[in-house]
Amino acid sequence: MPRLLLAAAVLALASCVHAPPDAGNATRWQHARQMVVVTTGGWDDVHGQLRTFERGDDEAWREAGGARPVVIGRTGAAWGIGLHDIPAGDAGPLKREGDGRSPAGVFAIGEAFGYAATATTALPYAAMGASDYCIDVSGSPLYNRIVDAADVGADAVRGSTEPMRRDLHAGGDQRYRLGFVIEHNPKALPMAGSCIFAHLWKSPDTATAGCTAMQAGTMQALLAWLEPKRQPVFVLLPQAEYRRLQHAWQLPALEPQE
């Protein structure tokens, strides 16, 4: 059977309907005890800061690591489909397939993946092979899934631009050597965006097609820290949106490091 990129149990929006931000929004991730937070200067910025937070029984978020640099989509960020509602009246862009923007909002964290047989992480880990692809062809019944061509057939992956072994298909590219799934668009709505990962960067100044990329040490530390039993979530927002939604969405306070 092909591996599914996205867990069916993840709650998601049925469409990009605008709804007012309120405390009820945050109940969708109220059980999260780990949070990865990425903030950028604005919707069109490609550089950002990544921080990690955790909380115990007192519900207070505490920073678990200092700010680390990341790069996101080549045209910035746009509202994605995840655990959040898009705030009423917000003028931010909406994520679309091929727009070069990273999804903004709150998302579940899926499986880890990489080129090696194993990785140091408590997340479920999938070792990628030469026949593994993420399907970014909207309209395909496999859209937004990682599948093995050996299982689904060569025709099913034809047209996909996302081989998971980029070292074998893209001139030795190491960016997918280690990463994890950001569960954007879990219901695979057509043209809403697909194959969104956190992965290694090519360089500090090389933006992505829509993922969040970082240096290898940051990724290794993240994977060692994340624990599925603590129901971790991934948050990406421009700074102004983060400040506006912090209370309603019960997000951690950020120290002014940016």
N, C-alpha and C positions, 0 to 999 in steps of 0.2 A: 504493500500500500504506500502511496506517496506521503511524505511528511507534510503536515499542514503547518504553514507559517503562523497562522493566527488561531488562538484558542476560541472555540465557539462559545464558551461561557462568558467571554468578556462582554460587558455591557457597552453599547455604542449607540450613536444617533442613527436613526433611520434615514435622516436627511440633514442637510446643513440648516436647520431651522433656528432662527435667533430666539433666545429665551433670556429673561432677566437673570443676572447673577444673584444668587441668594445662598444662604447656608445649606439649603437642601441639595444644592449642586455637589457640595463636598462630601455628602454622605456616600457618594459612589466610591470614594477612596478613603472613607473614614477608618477602615481597618489597616491602612498602610502604616507600616512602622519604619519604612525606609523610603527616602525620596531623593531622586537625582534631579537637580535643578540646573537648567541652562538658561541664561539670560543674555540678550543681545541689546545693542544700543537702540535699535529700531527695526521696523519691519523689513527694511532692505539691507540691513547689515549682515555680513557673512562671518564676522568674528564674534565669539561669545566667551562667557565664563561658565564653567561647570563647577557645581558644589554638591556635596552629599550631606544628607541630614538623616537623623534617626530619632525615635522617641520611644519612651517606655510607658508605664501605666499612668504617669501623670499627664500624658498627652502633650507635653511640651517638646517642640522640635529643638534638637541640638545639632550643631554642625559637626560632622564626622570627618571632615577633611577640608583643607584650604582650597581656594579657588584655583582652577586649572584652565588653561586656554583650550578652546575648541574652535572648529570651523563648521559652518552649516551650509545650506544650499546656496548655489551660486547667485541666486537672486533674492536671498534672504529667507523669510519665514512667512507662513500663511496659516490661517485657522484650519486645523485638521479635524478628523473625526476620531474621538476617543471616549474618555469617561466624562468629559465636560459638556456643558452647553456653551454656545457662542453668545457672549453678552449682547443684550438688546442694544441696538443703535451703534454697534461697533463698526468702524469704517475699515477695519483690517481686511486684507485679501483672503480669499478662500482657496485652499489647496486644490490643485487640479493636476492630473497626470501630465508629466513632462514640463511643468512650469519652473523647475529648478528651485523650488522653495521647500524648506523643511517644515513639517507640520507643527503648528503651535497648539498648546493645550496640555491636557493631562492624559497620559497613556499608561496602560499596563506594560510590563516588561515581559517579553517572551523568552524563548530559548536562546542560549549562547551557541555560537558556531565558530568554526575555524578550520584551518588546514591540517592541524595535528590530530592524532587519534584521540587525545584527551586534553583537558584544560583544567587549571586550578580554579574551580568554581562550584558552588552548590546549585547553580542553575542547571536545568536540563541542558545537555550539550550534544550537538550534532556535528560529527566530523564530516566535512564536505568532500565529495568526490568529483571527478571530472564530468560526470553526467548530471550533477545537481544544478538546477536553475531556479531563480525566482522569476515568476511569470509577471511581466509588466505590460502585457498585451491586453488592454481593456476589451472586454467582449469575450475573452477566453473563459471557459468554465473553471480554469485554474488560476484566474487573475488573483494576484496578491498572495500566492502560495509558493513555498519552496517545494519543489518536486524533483524526483529522480527520473531522468529520461529513460532509464532502464526499466522503470515501472510503467510510466505513462506513454512511452513511445516518442520517437524523434519528432513526429509531426506536432505533438502537443506542446513542445517547447520551441518550435520554429518561430522566429521573430522576436524572441525574448532577448533583451540586451543585458541581462543580469546573470551571467554564469557565476556560480558561487566559488569556483576555483579560478579566480582571476589570474593567479600565477600561471596557470596552464592555458588560459584562453586570451589573456590580455598582456602578453609580453613580460611575464614575471611579476605583475602587479601584486603587492603585498597588502593592499588595504583591507581585504577580507580575511587576512590571516587569523584575525581574532575579532570577535564582535558579538553583538546580541540584537535581537529583534525588538523594535519599538512598535507596539501593536496599534498602528494607525489603520483606519478603515477596515476593521475586523470583519465587517459583512461584505467586503469586496464590492462596494458600490461602483458602478462603471465610471471611469474617468476621474475618480476621487483621489487617486494617488496610491502607489503600491511600493512594496519592497523598501520599507523605511527601516534603516538599521542605525545602531551606533557601531562604528568601526574605526580602524586605524587611519590616520591621515597620511596623505602623500607628502605634504609639507605644511608648515604653519600658515602658508598663504595660498594653498590650493583648496578652493571650495568644493563642495560635493554636488551631486545631482538632486539632493533632498535629504540626505542622511546627516548625522552629526558625527564628526570625525575628530580624533584626538591622538596624542602621542601614545606609544605602546605602554609606557609605564602607567599612565592614567588608566588605560583600559585594563591592564592586569590588576591594578589595585581595585578597580570597580568590580571586576568579576569575582575577585576573592572576597569582597565585602558583601555583595548581594546575596540574599537568602530568600528563596521562594516562600518559606513559612512566614516571613515578615511582610509579604504582599507588597513588594516594592513598586513604585510608580516613577514614571519619567515625565518631567515638566519642562516645557520649552516655551518661553514668552519674552517678548521685548520688555525692557525694564519698566516702561510706563504702564504697560498692561499688567505686569506683575504687581506693581505698587497699587494699582486700582483694584485688583482682584484679591489681594493678599488676605484681607479679613474674611471676605465672603467665602473664599475657597480654602480657608484655613491653611495657608501656605506659611513656611518658615520666614522669619524676618532675616533680611540679608544685611550683612555688614557692608558699609560703603567702600568696597575694594575696587570697583570698576572705573 
